[in-house]
């Protein structure tokens, strides 16, 4: 891999113009974006992974407020000097001078400020990403300011990608595809789960990417989606045997842009149950690709992809589809559990309905991840899909089937 795309200040200017147009529509003087949380939404304004609080005023230059000097110093060494910084004014909070003081320095003491971080649609950030103490100090420091929750509008803006952003997502998916190949090559009877995971992580890192640690679990039956227990409880990872199925969800990042791959590996030929679940999951994926188009809706996409599962009497542990980069909208989960007689006696989670709806636009990326479950058995496949004015781009291939080794 010899080409490594980056974003330029042309993309920065496009984003700032879009955010300022949003400010005009909703009537705010500035936008404050929290970079805490899984998706680090401040990156949309900073193009850096500093987990800052970034303030973009309607007029004037942005300011990025970071919590530690180890972050601010990074732009001044030799490797940091390779990059053109989007935000020149990066400040370090210090005792006696916090985020609220920075807002006051910008003349926003009596302004109307749109805030991204008090709430979110993102599944890992529904309660917001700004700590209570941090926000209390802001409110106390600016008693005359008016704060407007802007999370929904800002997150929706981020979902519609420019061509420069799509190039980053495509590159991320290429890295994820190579990682799937590495994991398949490493798998086999007598191999530990940790060895397969290590092959994937090495592949991603060597290609200049980052793998947010996604779930991985193996066995003839798999009820967990939260990852392998050995990660937190020790004891060494499982050794795979014939009849096991290994599944991993790759959250592959390149330059902060996420793609997803659901790699599924069977040690030996799958049994009839897993083969049938694969057919159901593949059917759901294909129906989603056939439906996906500009002008459609997320609700209809979810319905189309969920239908094969319902027809087969299967249940789904995770959403069959979600938006990606960032992860904001999710399909329903834990639907069909009431029909699984093999789960009698298991304390089952509640069904989570689809979260919201929107009209699909050109430039939105989705993680197609149909997971079909019958009682304790699961098959999860899928990769990243982009919709454009020209049609649908499927960015992954190896993860669209159960790979037999």
C-alpha positions in Angstrom: 0.0 0.0 0.0 1.9 3.1 -1.3 -0.8 5.8 -1.4 -2.1 7.3 1.8 -4.8 9.9 1.2 -5.2 12.9 3.6 -7.6 15.8 3.9 -6.5 19.3 2.9 -7.6 22.7 4.0 -9.9 22.8 1.1 -12.0 20.1 2.9 -11.6 22.2 6.1 -13.1 25.2 4.4 -16.0 23.2 3.0 -16.8 21.9 6.5 -16.5 25.3 8.2 -18.8 26.8 5.5 -21.4 24.0 6.1 -21.3 24.4 9.9 -21.6 28.2 9.6 -24.6 27.8 7.3 -26.1 25.6 10.0 -25.4 28.3 12.5 -27.3 30.8 10.4 -30.3 28.4 10.0 -30.6 27.8 13.7 -29.5 31.2 14.9 -26.4 30.6 17.0 -23.2 32.6 17.3 -20.8 29.7 17.8 -20.7 25.9 17.9 -19.0 24.0 20.7 -18.1 20.4 19.8 -17.0 17.8 22.4 -14.4 15.4 21.2 -15.0 12.9 24.0 -16.8 9.7 23.2 -16.3 6.9 20.7 -16.5 8.9 17.5 -14.6 12.0 18.7 -16.8 14.5 16.8 -14.4 17.4 17.3 -12.3 15.8 14.5 -14.8 17.2 12.0 -13.4 20.7 12.9 -9.9 19.9 13.9 -8.8 16.9 11.8 -6.9 15.7 14.8 -7.4 12.9 17.4 -6.9 15.2 20.4 -10.4 14.7 22.1 -10.6 18.4 22.4 -13.5 20.9 22.9 -13.5 22.8 19.7 -15.2 26.2 19.4 -16.1 27.5 15.9 -17.5 31.1 16.0 -19.6 32.4 13.2 -16.9 34.9 12.6 -13.2 34.5 13.4 -10.9 31.5 13.8 -11.7 28.3 15.7 -10.1 27.4 19.0 -9.3 23.9 20.2 -9.2 23.3 24.0 -7.3 20.2 25.0 -6.9 18.6 28.5 -3.2 17.8 28.6 0.1 19.3 27.5 1.3 16.0 26.1 -1.2 16.6 23.3 -0.4 20.2 22.6 3.3 19.5 22.3 2.8 16.9 19.7 2.4 19.4 16.9 5.8 20.9 17.6 8.1 17.9 17.1 9.5 16.6 13.9 6.8 14.0 13.1 4.1 16.4 14.0 5.5 19.0 11.7 4.6 16.9 8.7 1.0 18.0 8.9 -0.8 21.2 8.1 -2.9 22.0 11.1 -6.5 23.1 10.7 -6.8 24.9 14.0 -3.9 27.2 14.7 -5.1 28.3 18.1 -4.8 25.1 20.3 -5.0 25.9 24.0 -4.3 23.8 27.1 -6.7 24.1 30.0 -5.0 24.9 33.3 -6.1 25.5 36.9 -8.1 28.7 37.0 -8.6 28.9 33.3 -11.0 26.3 31.9 -13.3 25.9 28.9 -15.8 28.6 30.1 -12.9 31.1 30.3 -11.9 30.3 26.7 -15.5 31.0 25.6 -15.3 34.3 27.5 -12.0 35.1 25.8 -13.8 34.7 22.5 -16.4 37.3 23.5 -19.2 34.7 23.9 -20.2 35.6 27.5 -23.8 36.6 26.4 -23.9 34.7 23.1 -26.1 31.9 21.9 -23.9 28.8 21.6 -24.8 25.5 19.9 -23.5 22.6 21.8 -22.6 19.1 20.4 -22.0 16.7 23.3 -24.8 17.1 25.8 -26.7 14.3 24.0 -26.2 12.1 21.0 -27.9 9.5 18.8 -24.6 7.5 18.8 -25.2 4.3 20.8 -22.1 4.8 23.0 -22.9 8.4 23.8 -26.7 8.7 24.3 -26.2 10.4 27.6 -23.7 12.9 26.2 -19.9 13.1 26.3 -19.3 16.3 28.3 -18.7 15.5 32.0 -21.1 17.0 34.5 -18.3 18.9 36.3 -16.9 20.4 33.1 -20.4 21.6 31.9 -21.3 23.0 35.4 -18.2 25.2 35.3 -19.1 26.4 31.8 -22.6 27.3 32.9 -21.4 29.0 36.1 -18.8 31.0 34.1 -21.3 32.2 31.5 -24.6 32.9 33.3 -25.8 35.2 30.5 -25.0 32.8 27.6 -27.8 30.7 26.0 -26.9 27.2 25.1 -28.7 25.3 22.4 -28.5 21.5 21.9 -27.2 21.0 18.4 -26.2 17.3 18.4 -28.9 16.1 16.0 -28.2 18.7 13.3 -24.4 18.4 13.6 -24.4 14.6 13.5 -26.6 14.6 10.4 -24.3 17.0 8.7 -21.3 14.7 9.4 -23.1 11.7 7.7 -23.1 13.2 4.2 -19.5 12.8 3.0 -17.6 14.8 0.4 -15.5 13.0 -2.2 -12.4 13.6 -0.2 -14.0 12.0 2.8 -15.2 9.0 0.8 -11.7 8.4 -0.4 -10.6 8.1 3.2 -13.5 5.6 3.9 -12.6 3.6 0.8 -9.0 3.4 2.0 -10.2 2.3 5.5 -12.2 -0.5 3.9 -9.2 -1.7 1.9 -7.2 -2.0 5.1 -10.1 -3.9 6.7 -10.3 -6.3 3.8 -6.7 -7.1 4.1 -7.1 -7.7 7.8 -9.9 -10.1 7.1 -7.6 -12.0 4.7 -4.9 -12.1 7.4 -7.3 -13.5 10.0 -8.7 -16.2 7.7 -5.1 -17.2 6.9 -4.2 -17.5 10.6 -7.3 -19.5 11.6 -7.4 -23.2 12.0 -7.9 -26.1 14.4 -5.4 -25.8 17.3 -5.1 -22.0 16.9 -5.9 -19.6 19.7 -8.4 -16.8 19.2 -5.7 -14.3 20.3 -3.5 -15.4 17.4 -6.2 -14.7 14.9 -6.9 -11.3 16.5 -3.2 -10.5 16.5 -3.0 -11.3 12.7 -5.8 -8.8 12.1 -4.4 -6.1 14.3 -0.9 -6.5 12.8 -2.3 -6.2 9.3 -4.3 -3.1 10.1 -1.5 -1.3 11.9 1.1 -2.2 9.3 -1.2 -0.6 6.7 -1.4 2.7 8.6 -4.7 2.1 10.2 -6.2 1.5 13.6 -8.6 -1.2 14.8 -10.9 -0.1 17.6 -11.1 -3.3 19.5 -14.3 -4.9 18.3 -16.0 -8.1 19.5 -14.4 -11.4 18.8 -15.7 -14.7 20.0 -15.6 -18.4 18.9 -17.5 -21.5 19.6 -20.1 -23.8 18.3 -22.6 -21.5 20.0 -22.2 -17.8 20.7 -24.5 -15.6 22.7 -22.1 -12.8 23.6 -21.4 -9.8 21.4 -19.3 -7.9 23.9 -16.0 -9.7 23.0 -14.1 -12.5 24.4 -13.9 -13.0 28.2 -10.2 -13.6 28.2 -9.6 -9.9 27.3 -10.8 -8.9 30.8 -10.7 -12.1 32.9 -7.4 -13.6 31.8 -7.0 -17.4 31.5 -5.8 -17.4 27.9 -7.9 -17.3 24.8 -9.8 -20.3 23.5 -8.1 -22.8 21.3 -10.2 -23.4 18.2 -11.4 -26.8 17.3 -13.3 -28.4 14.4 -16.9 -27.3 14.5 -16.1 -23.8 16.0 -17.1 -20.6 14.3 -15.0 -17.5 15.0 -16.5 -14.1 14.4 -14.9 -10.7 14.7 -16.3 -7.2 14.1 -13.5 -4.9 12.8 -13.9 -1.2 13.4 -11.2 -0.2 11.0 -10.0 3.4 11.1 -7.9 5.2 8.7 -7.2 8.9 9.3 -10.1 8.8 11.8 -12.6 7.4 9.2 -14.2 4.2 10.1 -15.3 1.3 8.0 -16.6 -2.0 9.4 -16.1 -5.7 8.5 -17.9 -8.7 10.0 -15.4 -11.5 9.4 -16.9 -15.0 10.0 -14.6 -18.1 10.0 -15.8 -21.7 10.3 -13.3 -24.4 11.4 -14.3 -27.2 9.1 -17.5 -27.3 7.2 -20.4 -25.5 9.0 -23.2 -27.6 10.3 -26.7 -27.3 8.8 -27.8 -24.6 11.4 -24.9 -22.3 10.6 -25.2 -22.9 6.8 -28.9 -21.9 7.0 -28.1 -18.8 9.1 -25.5 -17.8 6.5 -28.1 -18.0 3.8 -30.4 -15.8 5.8 -27.7 -13.2 6.5 -26.5 -13.2 2.9 -30.1 -12.7 1.7 -30.5 -9.8 4.1 -27.3 -8.2 2.8 -28.3 -8.6 -0.8 -31.7 -7.2 -0.3 -30.2 -4.1 1.4 -27.8 -3.5 -1.5 -30.7 -3.8 -4.0 -32.8 -1.3 -2.0 -30.2 1.3 -1.1 -30.7 4.4 -3.2 -30.7 8.2 -2.9 -34.1 9.3 -1.8 -34.9 6.1 0.2 -35.2 6.1 3.9 -33.3 4.5 6.7 -36.4 3.0 8.1 -37.3 1.3 4.8 -33.7 0.0 4.5 -33.9 -1.5 8.0 -37.3 -3.1 7.2 -35.9 -4.6 3.9 -32.9 -6.1 5.6 -34.7 -7.4 8.6 -37.4 -9.2 6.6 -35.4 -12.3 5.8 -34.6 -12.8 9.5 -38.3 -12.6 10.4 -39.3 -14.9 7.6 -36.8 -17.5 8.9 -37.7 -17.2 12.5 -34.3 -15.9 13.4 -33.4 -13.2 15.9 -30.7 -10.5 15.6 -28.2 -9.7 18.3 -27.0 -6.4 16.8 -28.4 -4.1 14.3 -28.5 -5.4 10.7 -27.4 -2.0 9.5 -26.1 1.3 10.9 -24.5 4.5 9.6 -20.8 4.6 9.9 -18.1 7.3 10.2 -19.7 8.3 12.5 -21.9 5.5 13.9 -25.2 7.4 14.6 -28.3 5.6 13.4 -28.9 2.0 14.2 -31.5 -0.6 13.3 -33.4 -2.6 15.9 -31.7 -5.2 18.0 -32.9 -8.3 19.9 -35.9 -8.8 17.7 -37.4 -12.3 17.7 -36.1 -13.5 21.0 -39.6 -14.6 22.1 -39.5 -17.3 19.4 -36.3 -18.9 20.5 -37.2 -22.0 22.6 -33.5 -22.9 23.0 -33.0 -19.8 25.2 -35.4 -20.8 27.9 -34.0 -19.9 31.3 -31.5 -17.3 29.9 -32.2 -13.7 31.1 -32.9 -12.0 27.8 -32.3 -8.3 27.0 -35.1 -6.1 26.0 -35.8 -5.3 22.3 -34.2 -2.0 21.2 -36.2 -0.4 18.4 -34.7 1.3 15.4 -33.3 4.7 16.4 -34.7 7.4 14.2 -35.1 7.8 10.5 -33.7 10.0 7.7 -33.8 10.4 3.9 -30.8 8.8 2.3 -28.5 11.2 0.5 -25.5 10.7 -1.8 -22.3 10.3 0.1 -23.6 8.4 3.2 -21.7 5.3 4.3 -23.4 2.3 6.0 -22.1 -0.7 7.9 -24.2 -3.6 6.5 -24.0 -6.2 9.3 -26.9 -8.7 9.1 -26.5 -11.1 12.0 -28.9 -14.1 11.9 -29.3 -16.1 15.2 -31.2 -19.2 16.0 -31.3 -20.0 19.7 -27.5 -19.9 20.7 -26.0 -20.1 17.2 -25.1 -17.0 15.2 -23.7 -16.0 11.8 -22.8 -12.3 11.2 -21.5 -11.1 7.9 -21.2 -7.8 6.1 -19.0 -4.8 5.2 -19.1 -1.1 4.4 -21.4 0.2 1.7 -21.5 3.7 0.2 -24.4 5.2 -1.7 -23.7 7.8 -4.4 -25.6 9.4 -7.2 -24.1 6.7 -9.4 -25.4 3.8 -7.3 -24.1 1.6 -4.6 -20.4 0.8 -3.8 -19.7 -2.4 -1.9 -16.3 -1.9 -0.3 -15.7 -5.4 1.1 -15.9 -9.0 -0.2 -14.3 -11.6 2.2 -16.7 -10.7 5.0 -19.8 -11.3 2.9 -19.8 -15.1 3.6 -18.7 -17.7 6.1 -15.1 -18.5 5.3 -14.3 -22.2 5.8 -10.8 -23.2 6.8 
